[in-house]
Amino acid sequence: EIIGKSLDDDLYVVQLDDGDVTEIKDDCQNEIEQNMFTETEYKKIAGKDPPKKRRKKSTFRTLTSQEIFNLRCNACSYCEMDSCGKCSWCKKSEKKSSGTNYVCLQNMCCQIPYEKKKQIAPGFPSRWTFATGEESMFSNTNFCGLMICSPDGDKFSDLDKAIKACKGLSRSQIEKLQVQFQSFLGGSVLYSDENHHLHQKPYMSEWTDVNGSKKVLYGTITECMLDKTDAKHTEFTVVYSNDSRTDVHGIGEQLGLEVPRTQTLNKAKAFGGNSTFNIKAGFPSSALPQNTKSFRWMTPDMRTESIISNESGTKLPRLVLTWNGFRLVFSARKSTIPESGFGVFVECTSLIPGRKKMVLNESEMLDLGVYAPFRSEDLKLSCVFLLKNYVHNLKCEEWSFDVESKNDTLQFDITNDHNGELHEIAAKHIPAYVNECRIEENPTVHARHDPEGAVHYLFGLLDKKFILPADGRPSEIFINYGPDYERVRIRKEYSFLPASDQEPFKKTASREGAEYFLELIAFGEREVSSCIRFFRDTFASANISCPSVVSRSLAVAVLLRHRGRALQKEMDSNNPFTIEFQSDLSNCDVLIEKLLCLQENQKLKELNDRKEFTSLIQETITPLLSELEDTTLQRVVSNILENKGVSFEEVISDPSVEL
């Protein structure tokens, strides 16, 4: 009988009359060990159409992806995550219109109760369910907040433990269950293939560092992992030579970068690195397996950087590369995109007579140089960057980049700490001037991290040959900044999203401020300490007079002290960091006094002198949140004063807050 509708409209969950839902034989005597069947498969197995109505009134119906989307809070960390693009719901949405709203299976809203959002667990016996976004579950799988529930109510955050609770499964049945469940959620079931073409083969990576010097790193591909859920997904592990790592270290270490001992590569990078080694070493390059792409990161034969003045006297960077007998001149000049400032143009000429075009094969990328970092200060803690970005009216996020690391507490930031503009060193290099292409256009520049972790801009095309006429005519080059840049696009009014999808990104300055303040109130001791030190150093080294920067910095400093004093009460007096933290709070007092002098507000100065800190907080942050409704403003202030680290959505919907 049909005991439930599956996640796809044309699939049914079938329970046989003996209660078994994981094993059934068709007319061909081939075992099918799954609990979902398409209508065609059902007809073949049962010899009749599936019933249109469920026979038992007690059977439950799972919510669809669209229904769960409509129940989201739009504020929790799960709602803010990007879709995985690999789970069944993501794949299904791709086949529908672009305006369809759906939820990724890996990112279910944590505010929706489990009993509402639970889904039938693919591969498991009857009545097993699952959901993601359960904050109480510390899952050690690659799914955030995964919860799997048995019919008896037992809860599991670990897929392997949940499978063990299904008694009597053979090894092959367990393997099939793993593959089906992981495949449905967009996960992986990896296994080592020692017979792979690249196993124990040499690997080479080359790039240009911030000084324009060429770096080369050698290693060996020691492991090739294939995915049972996706034949296209393969992971490779490269172990770098210790001597090679030592030779590479230098400027990278000064910038807080380091080449790891091992690194995980995708298939294109692994084949590209092996191909690069074979070419450089003079070995014959073996043919690539069918449907396999090779990503080759190439450095130019020679490069020269300079600063030149344009017609109006503005000093702009110029980059000249020579590669395979061609000369490429990259210069910054007025962009072809209206009102977008400067862009980058390339002029190609041949150094050998008779050649009319330069050709880069598919996924062959020429290194234009480092985008970030240029200084040790360009590597910032995310908490520090968060507050700096707010203080400078969100200008800094236009120039920021993620750090390729398992540690998500770091951010690349190439802006000046005093004004939020592109800093002087970054402005002397071409990558900072590359504009973004339209969504329908194919970008000719791509951002990638080198083995040390620095961000580079690479020149070429990913999906086809790049043919550049060697006629000396300038043509503008473009990049796609990716989905994380959408908030900036919307603010600058050139978003690629439909109008309806832009609404969640559109926020007033007061709403933005409230969200930043509430996030600050959730900071821990180390985060508060790091932020105090950053603002202390920033205002100690320069005389900042911009009224907006001063008023926002004052609000941030006052809240850092407020949060710091609450944390200090709970700190262990025997902890050496407690003494440092006390010193940081004293420095914060000095910082606040300096900001009060810059703002020249006598009332706020008197409140601080009388240690009326609650009133000082209210008087400092209220003008920055003036666009909020009175009730919302009071709720935000109440949560801040009570040191409640909650989201903005939770604040405005919490009836327990006394006004």
N, C-alpha and C positions, 0 to 999 in steps of 0.2 A: 504494500500500500504506500501511497504518498504521505509522508509524515511532515512535510514542510516544503516551502518554496525556497530554492537556493538563491544565492546572490545574483545570479544571472537569470533573466526572466524566462529563458527557455530550458532551464535545468530544474530537476526535481530531486528531492531526497527520498530514497526508497528504503523501506524496511520490509524484509521478508517475513513470512508467517512464523518462522522459528525465532524471530527477534534479531537475526544476523543482518547487518547492513554493510559488512566489509568484504564479503566473499560471495560470488555468484558465478555460475557457469552458463555460457551461452550455447547455442546449438553446435558451435565449432569446438566445444570443450576447452576453450581458452579462459583461464581464470581472470576475472576482473575484480580487483581489490580496491574499491573506492565506494564512496557513499553518494555520488552524484552521477546522474546519467542524462544525456541529452534525450530529447523525445525520440529521435531516430534509434538510439541505442536501446531505449526502453522497449520500443516496438519489437526490436530484434530479439531481446532477451525474453520479454513477457508474451510476445505474440499477439499483443493487442495495444490499443491506444491507452495512454495513462489517464486515470480518472481526472475529470476536471474539478471535482470537489473533493476535499478531504473528508474521510469517513468519520473521523473523531473530532468532536468539537474542542477537545482539550489540546490539540496540536497548536504550537505557537507559530507565529509568523514573524520573520526577521524584518527589520526596517531596511529600506533601500538606501543606497548611497546618498541620493538626493534628500531623503527624509532626515537622515542624520546630519546632512549639511545644514538644513534649516533649523536644527536644534543647537547648533554650535554657539559658544559664548563669544567667539571671535577675539578673545583676549588672552587665553591661556597659551602656554608654550607650544602645545600640540597644534592649536589652530594657526599659529604663526609659522609652523614648519612648512617647508616646500614639499610638494608631492613627490613620491619616490619615482613615479613614472614606470614602475615595473610590476606593481601588484595588479590583480585582476580588475579592480575598480579603475585604476589609472588607465590600463590598456583599453578597457571598455569605453571610457570617456573619450579616448582619442578617435574612436570610430564615430562618435556623435558630433554634433555641431560644437564649435568652439565656445559658444555661450553657455553650455550646460554646466550647472553647478554640481559638484560631486566632492566627496571626501576620500582622501587616500586611506587605504586600509591600515597603513602604518601610523596614521596621525589622527585617530579619533579623539574628539574633544574630551578632556578630562572632567568637564563639568556635567557630562551626560551620564546618568547612572548606568552601571553595567547591565542591569536587567533590560534597559531600553535599547542599548546599542549592540548587545551581544549578537553574534552571528554563528551559524552552524560551522563547526570545525571540520574543514575538508580532510578526508582520510581517516578521521577518528570514527569510532563506533557511534551508534545512534545516541542522540541527545547530548553529545559533547558540544560545548560552545566555546567561543573565544571573543576577545575584544582587545584593543590597544588603548593607550592613553589612561591606564589605571595607575595613578601616581603612587598607590600603596605597594605596587609590585615592582621590585627591583630585579628586572629581567637581565639575565646574562646572555640573552640572544641578541641579534642585531635589530630587534623590534622594541621600541620604547614602550615601557609600561604594559607589556604583554601579559594577559591573564587568560588561562585556559581552564575551563570548569568541567568537571565530570558530572554525570547525571545525579550523583549523590551530593554534590555541592563542594567537593574537594577542589581547591584552587592551586594552580601551578603557574609559576613565572618562567619555568624552565621547560622547554619543549621536550628534552630527553626524559625528564622526570615524569612529565605527563604521559609520554609514550609507554614508559615502564609500568605506569598504573593501569594500562590496558593489558590485562593478563592474557597469556596464551598466544601472543603474536610470534610468528617465526621471524628469522633474520630478514628474509626477503620481504615479508609484510611490513616490518619496521622500516626498512629502507624505502619502500614505496610510500608509506605514510609520511615519512620525512620529506620526500621529494614533492609529494602532492601539497602538503601544508606550506612548505617553504615557497614553492612555486606560486601558490595562490596569493601569498602575502608579499611576493617580490623578494624573497630571501634566496639564500644559496645553500647548496649541499656540495661542498668541495671535496675532491679526492686527488691524491697525488698521482701523476702520470710520469714515471721514470723513463718511459720510452718516447717522450715527446721530443720533437726535433731540436728544441732549444735547451734541453736538459744538459747541464754542465758545459754550456757554451759560453764563450767570452762576451762581455758586454762593455760598451764604451759610451761615455757621455761627454759632450763638450759644450762650453758656453762662454760668454763674455762677462767678466765681472764689472763692478762699478768704476774701476779705473781703466776700462777698455782692454784689459789683458785677457788673453785666452786661457781658459782652464780646461783640463782634461782629467777625467776620472775613469778608472778601469775596475772591472769586477767580473764575477762569474754568476751566471744564472743557475742557482742551486736547486730550485724547486719550481715545478709547473703544476698548478692546481686547476683542474677542470671542474665545471659546475654541472651537476646532474639535472638541475632545474632549467638550465639555459645553456644550450650548446655553444652560443656565441660568447659566453662569459668565461674568461680564463684569466687567472692571476699568476704572476711570476714573481719569484723572490730573487733579488740580486744581492750578493754579498760583495761589498767593495773591498779592494785590497787596502790593508792598513797603511802601507807605504804610499799608495796613491792618495789616500785621505790626508795623510800628513803633508804631502806636497801641495794639496789644494788649500789647506787651512792657511789663514793669514788675515786678509782683509775681511773675510767672512766672520771670523771669530770676533773681530773688533765691532762688528755690527750685530752681534748676538746670534749669528748663524753658524750652523755646523752640519757637516755631512754625516748622516747616520751610518751605522755599521751595515745595516741591511735596509732594503727598500722594496716595497711592493709595486709592481708595474702592471699595467694592462697589456693586452696582447700587442697593440700597435707600437707601444714604446719598447717592449721587449724585442720585437723583431727589428725595429728601427735601430736600437742600440747595438744589436748583434751585426746588422748590416753595415753600420758605420764602422765598426771594428774591422770587418772583413775588407771593406774598401780601403781603409787607411793602411791595413797590414798587407795588402796586396793579395789577399785570399780570394778565390772565386766566390761570388755571392750565389748562394743556392736560391732556387726559385721559391717564391712564397707559396704557402698552401692556398688553395682556392678560397676566394672571398675573404682573404686576410689583408688588412691594411698595415702599412709600415709607416710609423711616425718618426721622421728623421729630423733632429735638431742640428742645424749646421751653423758653423761660425764663418764669417767672411775671411777672405785671404788677407785683407788689410782694412783698417778703419781709421777715420780721422774725424774728430769733433772740433767744432769751432763756433764762435759767436759772431754773427754779422748783423749789420744794421739795415733795416728795410727803408723804403722811400720816406717814411715819416720819422726815421731816426730811432725806431724801437729796436732794441737789441734782442735777437732771436737765435736759437740754436740751429746748427747745420751739421748734418752727418753724411759722410762720404764713405761708401763701402765698395770694395772691389771683390768680385767673386766670379770665378771661372771665365775670366777675360772680359767681364762687364763692369761698368762703373755706374753705381747707383748713388744719386744725390738726393737726400731727404732734407727738405727745408720747411720751416713754419711760415705760413703766409695766410692771408684772409681766406677763410673757408668758403666753399661753394654753397654751404648750407646757410641760409639767411640768419642773421643775428646770432651766430654761434661762435663769434670771435675767430681765433686762428685755427687752422687745420694743418695737416702734414701732407706735402706733395712729394712725389718721387719722379725723378727724371732718369731715364736709363739710356746709356750709350754703350756701344761696343768698343773695346780697346783693340780689337782685331778687325781689320776691314772685311766687309762682305757679310757680316752676321746682322740680321735684321730683327731678331727677337731673342729675348732671354726666356728660358723655360725652366720652371720648377715643377717637378712631378707632383702628383697628388700626395699631400701630407708631408712634403719636403718644406721645412721651415727655416728661414734665414734669420739669425738672431740680430735684432735691432738694438739690443742692450737692456739694461736694468730699468724697470719702472720704479721699484722700491725694494729695499731701503737704500738710502745714501748716507745716513748717519745713524749712530746708535739710538738717538732719540726717536727715530722713525718707527721703532718697534715698541709699541705701547701695550700696556695691559688694557683689556677691553673696558674695564670699569673706568679707567682714566680717559680713554678715548670717548666713551659715552658722555661724560660730563663736559669734556672739552668741546665736543661737537655741539652740545646744547648751548654752552656759553657763547659760541661763535655762530649761533643761529643756523645750525645744521650745514654750514658750508663745508666742514671738514669731511663729511661722508662722501662728497663728490670725488675725493682724492684718496680714499681709503681702499685697502685690499685685505682679504683674509690671509692669514698665515697658514701654510700647508703643514699642519701638525695635528696630532691627536689632542693637543692642548688647545682648547678653543678660547683661552683667556687672553690671547694676544692678537694684535691688529697692526697692520702696516698703515702708517699715517705720514704723508709727505707734505703736511701743511705747517705753516709757522704757528708756534704756540701762542704768539701774542695777538695775531689778527685772523687766523684761520685760513689765510691765503696760501697758495702754493709756495713752498719755501724756495729760497734763492738757488740752492744747489739743484733741486729737481727741475727748476725752470730753465736750467742750462742744458737739458737733455731732451731729445726729440720725443720720446714716448709720451710725455705729459701733454702733448699738443694734439694727439690723434683723436679725432672726433668719432662719434658713433654713427653707424649707418642706419638706414631705414630697415624695418623688419623684413621687407621683401628683398633686400639686397644681400649679397654674399660678402661677408667681411673678409678683408685681405690681411688683417692683423689679428693675432690671437694671443691672449695672455696665458702664460704657463710658468710654473715654478721650476727653478733649477734644483739640482740635488741638495744644495745648501739651504734652499727655502726661499731665495729671493725671487721676486716676480719679474718676468721678462716680457717684452713684446716681440712676437715672432711674425715674420712676413711670409705669406704664402696662402694657399687654399687647402682646405681639409678634404674636400670631396671631388676635386678634379685638378687637372693640370693648370698651372698658372702661367699664362703667356703674357709677357710684358714687352711691347714694342720698343726696340732700341733706337728710337727716333729723337730722343732728347726732349720730348714734349712732357710737361708736368701733368700728372694726374693725381687726384687726392686719394689717400688710402684711409680705410675706416676699420673700426673694431665694433664688436657687440659687447656691451658691458655686462650682460647677463641679467637674470631675473632679480637679483638682489639690488639692482640699481633702479628698480621701478619707482620707488618713492621719490627719487630725485627727478626722474622723467616727468612724473605727474606734477611735481612742484614747478618744473620748467615748462610744463604744458606741451609735451610732445610724447605722451605715453602711447605705447602700442596696444594697450588693453582696451576692450570695449568700455564704453562709458560706465556701464553698470558695475564692472569689475574694479573700476578706479575708486569707487566710493570709500571702501575701507581704508585707503591710503590718504584720503583727504582729511586733514585735521587742522584745526586752528592752532595758533601759537600757544594758546592757553592749554588746550588739550595735550599738545606735545609736552609742555612744561609739566603738567600734572603727572604724565606718565613717567617722565624722567625723575621727578621728585620721589614718586612712589617706589621706583626701582632703587633709588639711592637709599631709601629707608630700609631696604632689604639687604644692604651690604654687610659683609662680615668685617672682622677686625683688620685683616690684611688689606682688604679693598679700601676701607676708610683711610688707613694709614698711607697707602700708595697715592690716593687722591689728594690728601692734605699736602703731601710732599710735592706733588706736581704743581699745585696751585701756589704753594709757598715759593717754589723756585721760579715759576713763571712771573709772578709779580715782584719778586726780588731783583730780577735781572732786567726789567724794563718798566718804563713809566707808561702804563696803559691808561688812556683817557677816554676811550669810546664809552659813552654812557650805557649802551646796551650791554656791552661786555662786563662793565663794572657791576651793574645791577644784577645781572644773572650770576656772576661770580660770587657776589655777596650772598645771594640766596643759597647757592651751592655750599659755600663755606659755613654758613649758619646751620644748614641741615647736616653737614658732615660733623660739626661739633655736637649737634643734638644726637645724632646716631652714635657717635663715638662715646659720649657719656653714658648712654644706655648700655652699650657693649662693655664699657669699663667696669660697671657694677657686677658683671658676671664673670670677669676674668680672674684667673688664679694669680694671687700676689706673688707666688713662687716662680711663676713663668717669666723668664728673662725678657720676653717680648712685652710684658706688661709695663716695664720701665720705659721702653722705646715708645710704646703707645701713649704713655703719659706725656712724654716729650712732644709727640706729634700733636696732641690736643693743646699743649701750650703754644706750639707754633701756629695752630689754627686760631687761637685767640689773637695772636699778633697779626695774622693775615686778615682777620675780620676788622681789627682796628684800622689797618691800612686801607682796606676797601671802604670803610665808613668815612675815612678822610677824603678819599677820592670822590665819593658820591656826594659829600657835603650836605648830608641830611642830619640836621641837629637832633631831631626827634629820635631817629634810630640810634644815634650815638648815645643819647641819654638813656635809652632803654638798655643798651649794652653795658653802660657804666653802672647802672643800678642792678645789673644781672637779672633783668626781667626778660628772660630768654624766650618764654612762651609768647609774650607780646611781640618780641623782636621777630620771631619766626612768622607770626601772622602778618605783621606790618611789612615784612620783606617779600614774602612770596605772593601775598594777595594781589598786588598790582600786576604781577606777571601772569595771573590766572583770571584776569578781569572778564574775559569773554565767556567764562563758565557761568551756568545758571547758579543762583545763590545757593540753592540746596546742594547742588553738586560741589560747589566750592567749599561749603561747610563740611561736607563729608570727606573731601580730600584733606582739608586741614586737620580734621579730627583724627584721621588715620595716620597722618604724619606725626602729630603730637603724641599719639599712642604707640608710635614705632611699629605699626602694622605693615609688614611687607606684603601687600596685596596688589592686584592689578587694578587698573582704572575701572574696568568693567565690573569687577567685584565691589569696588567702592560704591559705585552709583546704584548697585542693585542690592546692597546690604541693608536690610531694614533694622539691624541691631544698632546702627550708629546713631547715637543721640545727638540731636542738633541743638 
